């Protein structure tokens, strides 16, 4: 056992541990969200352009927070469609 794991708290499983889907970070790229949802980056871009998915744009870089992704998922699950 390595020194890093001795006495370390067991980490809770991430979504990627459970079903192979990449887990989201606090701040994500369109590609990371596309991998998480198993769709294309073009689909994620269209969702942003239509206002279905909120995103931050800084100097041409698009970033999507975990909270924005989860809010979009909740809306899609409980009512409107993508």
LINQUI-V453002 format. One record per residue. N is the residue number from 1. OMEGA is omega in degrees with one decimal (none if undefined). NEAR is the number of other C-alpha atoms within 8 Angstrom. Layout:
n->N omega->OMEGA near->NEAR
n->N omega->OMEGA near->NEAR
//
This chain:
n->1 omega->-177.8 near->4
n->2 omega->179.4 near->5
n->3 omega->-177.7 near->5
n->4 omega->-177.1 near->5
n->5 omega->179.8 near->7
n->6 omega->178.4 near->7
n->7 omega->179.8 near->4
n->8 omega->176.1 near->6
n->9 omega->176.3 near->4
n->10 omega->-179.4 near->4
n->11 omega->177.8 near->4
n->12 omega->-177.8 near->4
n->13 omega->173.8 near->7
n->14 omega->-179.8 near->7
n->15 omega->-179.4 near->10
n->16 omega->177.2 near->10
n->17 omega->-172.0 near->8
n->18 omega->-174.8 near->8
n->19 omega->177.6 near->6
n->20 omega->178.2 near->7
n->21 omega->-180.0 near->12
n->22 omega->177.9 near->9
n->23 omega->178.5 near->8
n->24 omega->172.8 near->10
n->25 omega->178.5 near->7
n->26 omega->179.5 near->7
n->27 omega->-171.1 near->9
n->28 omega->173.2 near->13
n->29 omega->176.6 near->9
n->30 omega->179.8 near->12
n->31 omega->180.0 near->9
n->32 omega->178.3 near->10
n->33 omega->178.5 near->14
n->34 omega->177.0 near->13
n->35 omega->179.2 near->11
n->36 omega->-178.6 near->11
n->37 omega->-177.7 near->7
n->38 omega->177.1 near->7
n->39 omega->-179.3 near->9
n->40 omega->174.9 near->9
n->41 omega->177.0 near->10
n->42 omega->177.3 near->6
n->43 omega->178.6 near->9
n->44 omega->178.2 near->13
n->45 omega->178.7 near->9
n->46 omega->178.3 near->8
n->47 omega->177.5 near->11
n->48 omega->-178.7 near->11
n->49 omega->179.8 near->7
n->50 omega->179.9 near->7
n->51 omega->178.9 near->7
n->52 omega->-179.6 near->9
n->53 omega->177.3 near->11
n->54 omega->179.1 near->9
n->55 omega->175.8 near->10
n->56 omega->177.2 near->7
n->57 omega->-178.6 near->8
n->58 omega->179.6 near->7
n->59 omega->178.1 near->4
n->60 omega->177.5 near->5
n->61 omega->179.2 near->6
n->62 omega->177.7 near->10
n->63 omega->-177.3 near->12
n->64 omega->-178.6 near->14
n->65 omega->176.4 near->11
n->66 omega->-179.4 near->11
n->67 omega->178.3 near->7
n->68 omega->177.9 near->11
n->69 omega->-179.5 near->12
n->70 omega->177.2 near->8
n->71 omega->178.0 near->8
n->72 omega->178.5 near->10
n->73 omega->-179.6 near->8
n->74 omega->178.9 near->8
n->75 omega->-178.1 near->9
n->76 omega->-179.6 near->10
n->77 omega->-172.7 near->8
n->78 omega->176.1 near->6
n->79 omega->-171.7 near->6
n->80 omega->179.2 near->7
n->81 omega->178.5 near->5
n->82 omega->none near->5
//
